[in-house]
Amino acid sequence: MADLRNNFVGIKSPNPFWLASAPPTDKAYNVERAFKAGWGGVVWKTLGEEGPPVVNVNGPRYGAIWGADRRLLGLNNIELITDRPLQVNLQEMKQVKMNWPDRALIASIMVPCEEASWKAILPLVEETGADGIELNFGCPHGMSERGMGSAVGQVPEYIEMVVRWCKQYTRMPVITKLTPNITDVRKPARAAKAGGTDAVSLINTINSIVSVDLDSFAPQPTVGGKGSHGGYCGPAVKPIALNMVAEIARDPETYGLPISGIGGVTTWRDAAEFMTLGAGNVQVCTAAMTYGFKIVEEMITGLSDWMDSKGHRTLEDITGRAVPNVTDWQYLNLNYVAKAHIDQDACIKCGRCHIACEDTSHQAITSIVDGVRHFEVMEDECVGCNLCVNVCPVENCITMVGLEAGVVDQRTGKPVDPNYANWTTHPNNPMARQAAE
């Protein structure tokens, strides 16, 4: 049976599934329930400095995007960091860690970008017995307007500076949480590494407005007739998160830097994808808020069963396995040729493949053959774009088939070249022409 035990920068947990810093980890009651359900660790909802607690709105805090079946695809959150007194949180953290010594407990922290503020809070957190800290440099709303959260995460120099302070004033491992609200995520990751961070976690939420009430003309969620931008999370952000994780994992300057993957993890498969792209573990929020803490049971069972079926014994066997296969577009093999193929026995003749191809792509799928409704790929027109595969409602009805070397591509009339060739040497590339000249 696959061994799911996780060791992330020296922080041990029985599995790689942690709850992210968010409403589900706001108090001992929630965290105890999470651990009983089977979660390997939690990142406690972000702590602020001592003094008057942060004030949250007393009304709607979430906006949402749903699929056609009312399945939650994305959640917009305007809630801030914990609004509970610091000492209450610290006392509860200490007790929870005593009750669950085998689980990972991480303290998320956000205080003003001043050395004294970080120096003051770190010993207090250390006394709880927490396994590590996560620096919240990602929150895009409310706190960022106060010079914290993503306001720090968008400035690499600030990131490096604060990480250095934390490494100076605490023995605990430091995980730096990065914002996706930036042009190139590699730069803040490099800054965190330069500051001495033990790991990075990403992504935090994406700055967003999810919808507008067309009666009140106010963004949702609406509070007293007004709305604000918030942090977007859930399944819809997973592709963005996967790309950013991969960018850091394959960057020569951050290669080998431990990564905690966050962003739309809902199933074991999502977790496996993050880990193959370089994440050492994953953090979950929206899925738990949608389906409850027991969803972790399916994640654990699913990941274990898949690993067993593939012969993977430990998490290290899969971590980073996909990274070598991630490349820039310019290095893709332009001599590779594939064509779509429709399984006529599985086809329900809905016509979605035809209309998508006819209206928006390459007019390569029939609709009528010999006077009968029939959908078939015309290989002399098919460019292998695979749009039809993605719009077909029947799984595996349409598949992509690669042409063997030497086989004539009916669209071009040329045999498939067995040699690898990419854009960097293509004759149509002006840069390639200049280099040749």
FIVOMAR-235076 format. One record per residue (C-alpha): residue number from 1; x, y, z. Coordinates in Angstrom, 2 decimals. Layout:
BEGIN
  num       px       py       pz
  NUM        X        Y        Z
...
// end
This chain:
BEGIN
  num       px       py       pz
    1     0.00     0.00     0.00
    2     1.28     3.47    -0.88
    3     2.92     5.41     1.92
    4     1.30     8.87     2.07
    5     3.36    10.16     4.98
    6     4.62    13.64     4.21
    7     7.80    15.42     5.27
    8     7.67    19.00     4.08
    9    10.76    21.01     5.08
   10    11.00    18.88     8.20
   11     7.31    19.26     9.06
   12     5.80    15.80     9.29
   13     2.17    14.86     8.72
   14     0.38    11.56     8.04
   15    -0.65    12.68     4.55
   16     0.01    15.59     2.17
   17    -3.44    17.15     2.56
   18    -3.42    20.36     4.59
   19    -6.22    22.86     5.08
   20    -5.21    26.30     3.85
   21    -5.34    29.43     5.98
   22    -8.98    30.48     5.64
   23   -12.34    30.43     7.46
   24   -12.17    26.61     7.96
   25    -9.08    27.03    10.19
   26   -10.24    30.02    12.24
   27   -10.63    28.31    15.61
   28    -9.89    25.18    17.61
   29   -13.37    23.75    17.08
   30   -12.94    23.68    13.30
   31    -9.36    22.41    13.40
   32   -10.20    19.59    15.83
   33   -13.01    18.47    13.54
   34   -10.65    18.61    10.57
   35    -8.05    16.45    12.28
   36   -10.70    13.94    13.32
   37   -11.79    13.74     9.68
   38    -8.24    12.88     8.64
   39    -6.51    16.05     7.45
   40    -2.74    15.85     7.72
   41    -2.25    19.46     8.70
   42    -3.74    22.92     8.90
   43    -2.50    26.43     8.31
   44    -4.28    28.46    11.01
   45    -6.28    31.43     9.75
   46    -3.94    34.41     9.44
   47    -2.94    36.07    12.70
   48    -2.44    39.82    13.04
   49    -0.51    41.77    15.63
   50    -1.70    42.37    19.19
   51    -4.20    45.15    19.73
   52    -7.74    45.79    18.59
   53    -8.82    42.84    16.37
   54    -9.45    43.25    12.66
   55   -13.06    44.12    11.84
   56   -14.92    42.10     9.21
   57   -18.18    43.06     7.52
   58   -21.39    41.89     9.19
   59   -23.01    40.77     5.99
   60   -22.37    38.71     2.87
   61   -18.70    37.80     2.42
   62   -18.83    35.49    -0.59
   63   -19.71    35.75    -4.25
   64   -19.82    32.71    -6.51
   65   -19.62    31.35   -10.04
   66   -21.58    28.16   -10.68
   67   -21.68    25.63   -13.47
   68   -24.88    24.69   -15.27
   69   -25.59    22.05   -12.61
   70   -25.15    24.59    -9.77
   71   -21.76    23.09    -8.97
   72   -19.52    25.70    -7.38
   73   -16.70    26.61    -9.78
   74   -15.30    29.70    -8.12
   75   -15.72    31.58    -4.86
   76   -14.99    35.24    -4.26
   77   -14.14    36.06    -0.65
   78   -14.01    39.51     0.97
   79   -13.36    38.24     4.49
   80   -10.16    39.51     6.11
   81    -7.69    37.82     8.45
   82    -8.87    36.52    11.83
   83   -11.03    38.92    13.79
   84   -10.43    37.03    17.02
   85    -7.93    38.32    19.65
   86    -4.37    37.16    19.09
   87    -4.04    35.61    22.54
   88    -7.19    33.55    22.08
   89    -5.83    32.14    18.83
   90    -2.44    31.41    20.35
   91    -3.94    29.59    23.34
   92    -6.13    27.46    21.08
   93    -3.23    26.67    18.76
   94    -1.14    25.47    21.68
   95    -3.89    23.21    22.96
   96    -4.65    21.77    19.51
   97    -0.98    20.98    18.92
   98    -0.83    19.20    22.29
   99    -3.93    17.20    21.38
  100    -2.68    16.28    17.89
  101     1.12    16.04    18.01
  102     1.28    13.96    14.81
  103    -0.46    16.62    12.69
  104     1.14    19.65    11.09
  105     0.07    22.99    12.53
  106     1.30    26.09    10.73
  107     0.70    29.68    11.81
  108    -0.16    32.09     9.02
  109     0.99    35.59     9.92
  110     0.37    39.07     8.52
  111     1.63    42.13    10.37
  112     2.85    45.55     9.19
  113     6.00    45.56     7.07
  114     8.13    46.70    10.00
  115    10.89    44.69    11.66
  116     9.59    45.40    15.16
  117     6.16    43.96    14.34
  118     7.59    40.68    13.07
  119    10.10    40.47    15.90
  120     7.29    40.87    18.42
  121     4.87    38.24    17.10
  122     7.28    35.44    16.21
  123     8.20    34.45    19.81
  124     4.51    34.38    20.71
  125     3.78    31.98    17.89
  126     6.82    29.89    18.72
  127     5.50    29.30    22.24
  128     2.44    27.52    20.84
  129     4.57    24.66    19.56
  130     3.53    25.37    15.97
  131     5.54    23.44    13.40
  132     6.18    26.44    11.16
  133     4.95    29.79     9.95
  134     3.47    30.92     6.66
  135     3.98    34.55     5.68
  136     0.78    35.81     4.11
  137     1.99    37.97     1.21
  138    -1.00    37.14    -0.94
  139    -4.30    38.51     0.37
  140    -5.53    40.92    -2.35
  141    -8.27    42.79    -0.50
  142    -8.73    44.80     2.66
  143    -5.32    44.17     4.17
  144    -3.45    45.09     0.99
  145    -4.89    48.60     1.25
  146    -3.12    48.79     4.62
  147     0.27    47.91     3.15
  148     0.13    44.20     3.94
  149    -0.78    41.02     2.07
  150    -0.32    41.31    -1.68
  151     1.01    44.86    -1.26
  152     4.13    43.16     0.11
  153     3.93    40.17    -2.19
  154     4.07    42.36    -5.28
  155     7.42    43.87    -4.28
  156    10.26    41.30    -4.34
  157    12.52    43.54    -2.26
  158     9.96    43.62     0.56
  159     9.55    39.86     0.40
  160    13.26    39.24     0.76
  161    13.48    41.76     3.61
  162    10.66    40.27     5.68
  163    11.81    36.70     5.09
  164    15.26    37.67     6.40
  165    13.68    39.12     9.53
  166    11.72    35.94    10.13
  167    14.71    33.68     9.60
  168    16.61    35.85    12.07
  169    13.98    35.85    14.81
  170    12.53    32.32    14.75
  171    13.69    28.72    14.74
  172    10.53    27.63    12.92
  173    10.55    26.76     9.20
  174     9.38    29.71     7.10
  175     6.91    29.19     4.24
  176     6.37    32.26     2.06
  177     2.89    32.48     0.54
  178     2.93    34.17    -2.85
  179     0.33    36.28    -4.61
  180    -0.84    35.40    -8.14
  181    -1.64    39.08    -8.73
  182     1.69    39.71   -10.39
  183     3.16    39.51   -13.89
  184     5.94    36.97   -13.23
  185     5.63    34.75   -10.15
  186     9.24    33.65   -10.46
  187    10.50    37.02    -9.24
  188     8.86    36.95    -5.79
  189     9.83    33.28    -5.48
  190    13.46    34.17    -6.20
  191    13.26    36.96    -3.64
  192    11.88    34.62    -1.00
  193    14.66    32.15    -1.68
  194    17.26    34.92    -1.50
  195    15.86    35.86     1.91
  196    16.33    32.30     3.11
  197    12.78    30.96     3.01
  198    12.43    27.24     3.61
  199     9.58    26.94     1.12
  200     6.95    28.85    -0.83
  201     3.22    28.23    -1.02
  202     0.99    29.31    -3.88
  203    -1.33    30.53    -5.10
  204    -3.22    32.87    -2.84
  205    -6.51    34.23    -4.15
  206    -6.89    36.18    -7.39
  207    -8.17    39.75    -7.24
  208   -11.66    39.74    -8.71
  209   -15.25    40.84    -9.00
  210   -17.34    37.77    -9.82
  211   -20.65    39.34   -10.75
  212   -22.90    42.41   -10.67
  213   -26.48    42.48    -9.40
  214   -28.39    43.88   -12.38
  215   -31.19    45.19   -10.19
  216   -29.08    47.12    -7.70
  217   -26.12    47.60   -10.06
  218   -23.71    46.63    -7.28
  219   -20.95    43.99    -7.30
  220   -21.64    40.81    -5.39
  221   -21.37    40.09    -2.53
  222   -23.24    43.29    -1.79
  223   -22.93    44.97     1.60
  224   -25.35    47.84     2.20
  225   -25.71    48.53    -1.51
  226   -21.98    48.47    -2.29
  227   -19.52    45.75    -3.28
  228   -15.76    45.38    -3.37
  229   -13.11    43.35    -5.13
  230   -12.15    40.17    -3.31
  231   -10.06    37.03    -3.55
  232   -11.12    34.42    -6.13
  233   -10.53    30.73    -5.39
  234   -11.93    27.29    -6.16
  235   -11.73    24.87    -9.10
  236   -11.67    27.70   -11.65
  237    -8.25    28.92   -10.48
  238    -6.52    25.53   -10.66
  239    -5.04    26.01   -14.17
  240    -3.49    29.33   -13.11
  241    -2.10    27.75    -9.96
  242    -0.66    24.74   -11.78
  243     1.17    26.99   -14.22
  244     2.65    29.16   -11.47
  245     3.78    26.13    -9.47
  246     5.42    24.71   -12.60
  247     7.12    28.03   -13.39
  248     8.84    28.02   -10.01
  249     9.64    24.30   -10.11
  250    11.44    24.58   -13.45
  251    13.11    27.96   -12.94
  252    16.89    27.39   -12.65
  253    17.07    30.04    -9.92
  254    14.42    28.39    -7.71
  255    14.88    24.77    -8.77
  256    14.58    22.50    -5.75
  257    12.79    25.09    -3.60
  258    10.02    23.21    -1.72
  259     6.52    24.20    -2.84
  260     3.14    23.81    -1.12
  261     0.54    23.79    -3.88
  262    -2.70    25.73    -3.47
  263    -5.53    26.60    -5.83
  264    -8.66    24.64    -6.67
  265    -7.63    21.28    -5.18
  266   -10.91    19.38    -4.99
  267   -10.02    15.74    -5.73
  268    -7.07    13.38    -5.30
  269    -6.34    13.85    -8.99
  270    -5.94    17.60    -8.50
  271    -3.49    16.92    -5.69
  272    -1.53    14.44    -7.80
  273    -1.26    16.97   -10.63
  274     0.13    19.63    -8.30
  275     2.63    17.19    -6.87
  276     3.84    15.97   -10.25
  277     4.50    19.61   -11.14
  278     6.74    20.03    -8.12
  279     4.54    20.57    -5.06
  280     5.61    18.67    -1.94
  281     2.10    18.81    -0.54
  282    -1.19    20.61    -1.17
  283    -3.46    22.96     0.71
  284    -7.25    22.94     0.37
  285    -9.93    25.49     1.20
  286   -12.89    25.87    -1.17
  287   -13.50    22.12    -1.48
  288   -13.76    21.82     2.30
  289   -16.08    24.83     2.45
  290   -18.26    23.27    -0.25
  291   -18.34    19.60     0.77
  292   -17.17    19.52     4.38
  293   -14.06    18.15     6.06
  294   -14.76    14.50     5.23
  295   -13.86    15.13     1.60
  296   -10.30    14.37     2.68
  297   -11.25    10.70     3.01
  298   -11.82    10.47    -0.75
  299    -8.60    12.38    -1.39
  300    -6.57     9.98     0.74
  301    -8.18     6.84    -0.69
  302    -8.04     8.06    -4.28
  303    -4.38     9.09    -4.15
  304    -3.38     5.86    -2.42
  305    -5.28     3.67    -4.91
  306    -3.81     5.50    -7.90
  307    -0.29     5.25    -6.54
  308    -0.78     1.52    -5.90
  309    -2.09     0.98    -9.43
  310     0.96     2.72   -10.90
  311     3.52     1.16    -8.60
  312     4.43     4.37    -6.77
  313     5.41     3.58    -3.18
  314     5.99     7.03    -1.69
  315     5.09    10.65    -2.44
  316     8.69    11.24    -3.50
  317     8.09     8.85    -6.41
  318     5.63    11.28    -8.00
  319     6.82    14.69    -6.81
  320     8.17    16.70    -9.74
  321     7.75    13.88   -12.29
  322     5.98    16.15   -14.80
  323     8.40    19.08   -14.50
  324    10.83    17.85   -17.22
  325     7.88    17.67   -19.62
  326     6.88    21.30   -19.13
  327     8.48    23.52   -21.74
  328     8.03    26.82   -23.53
  329     5.93    26.88   -26.71
  330     8.96    27.59   -28.87
  331    10.40    24.15   -28.03
  332     7.34    22.07   -28.97
  333     7.88    19.60   -31.80
  334     6.39    21.16   -34.94
  335     6.83    17.89   -36.85
  336     4.37    16.05   -34.59
  337     1.02    15.50   -36.36
  338    -2.24    14.25   -34.82
  339    -5.78    13.85   -36.15
  340    -9.12    13.58   -34.40
  341   -10.97    10.26   -34.61
  342   -14.69     9.78   -33.81
  343   -15.84     6.43   -32.42
  344   -19.06     5.89   -34.37
  345   -20.36     3.34   -31.85
  346   -20.04     5.83   -29.00
  347   -21.28     8.87   -30.97
  348   -24.74    10.10   -29.90
  349   -25.00    12.34   -32.98
  350   -25.54    15.53   -30.99
  351   -23.52    17.51   -33.52
  352   -21.56    19.61   -31.07
  353   -18.24    18.59   -32.60
  354   -19.43    19.62   -36.07
  355   -20.85    22.99   -35.10
  356   -17.78    23.90   -33.03
  357   -15.48    22.96   -35.89
  358   -17.67    24.46   -38.61
  359   -18.35    27.79   -36.92
  360   -15.13    28.41   -35.01
  361   -12.35    26.20   -36.30
  362   -11.35    24.38   -39.48
  363   -14.50    22.94   -41.11
  364   -13.09    19.44   -40.73
  365   -16.11    17.44   -39.47
  366   -19.04    16.33   -41.62
  367   -22.67    16.60   -40.57
  368   -24.39    14.78   -43.44
  369   -22.99    11.85   -45.43
  370   -25.10    10.27   -48.19
  371   -28.14    12.12   -46.91
  372   -27.78    10.73   -43.39
  373   -26.75    12.57   -40.21
  374   -23.17    11.44   -39.74
  375   -20.18    13.03   -38.02
  376   -16.77    12.09   -39.30
  377   -13.39    13.82   -39.38
  378   -12.08    14.91   -42.76
  379    -8.35    14.36   -42.34
  380    -7.49    16.58   -45.31
  381    -8.86    19.54   -43.29
  382    -8.10    18.53   -39.69
  383    -5.21    20.41   -38.07
  384    -5.40    18.35   -34.87
  385    -6.53    21.25   -32.66
  386    -8.68    18.88   -30.47
  387   -11.49    21.39   -29.87
  388   -13.94    18.65   -30.82
  389   -12.55    16.40   -28.07
  390   -13.21    19.06   -25.47
  391   -16.77    19.96   -26.51
  392   -17.95    16.37   -26.98
  393   -20.27    15.35   -24.10
  394   -19.30    11.66   -24.41
  395   -16.00    10.80   -22.76
  396   -13.50     9.12   -25.11
  397   -15.89     9.28   -28.06
  398   -13.40    11.52   -29.86
  399    -9.70    10.84   -29.43
  400    -6.50    12.23   -30.91
  401    -4.36     9.83   -32.90
  402    -0.75    10.66   -33.70
  403     0.43     9.86   -37.22
  404     3.44     7.60   -37.51
  405     6.62     8.89   -39.12
  406     6.49     8.53   -42.88
  407     2.68     8.50   -43.07
  408     1.36    11.16   -45.46
  409    -0.56    13.97   -43.80
  410    -3.60    14.37   -46.06
  411    -3.88    18.04   -45.19
  412    -0.36    18.97   -46.31
  413     0.33    16.12   -48.71
  414     3.70    15.60   -47.01
  415     4.98    12.59   -45.04
  416     5.38    13.05   -41.30
  417     9.00    13.94   -40.58
  418    10.50    11.73   -37.84
  419    12.96    14.41   -36.78
  420    12.35    16.84   -33.93
  421    12.06    20.47   -35.04
  422    10.85    23.55   -33.18
  423    10.19    27.24   -33.72
  424    13.71    28.34   -32.85
  425    15.02    26.91   -36.14
  426    11.88    27.27   -38.28
  427    12.41    29.21   -41.54
  428     9.41    31.43   -40.77
  429    11.00    32.59   -37.52
  430    12.64    35.98   -38.15
  431    15.02    35.40   -35.24
  432    16.13    32.09   -36.79
  433    16.73    33.81   -40.14
  434    18.81    36.50   -38.50
  435    20.92    33.91   -36.71
  436    21.50    32.04   -39.97
  437    22.56    35.23   -41.74
// end
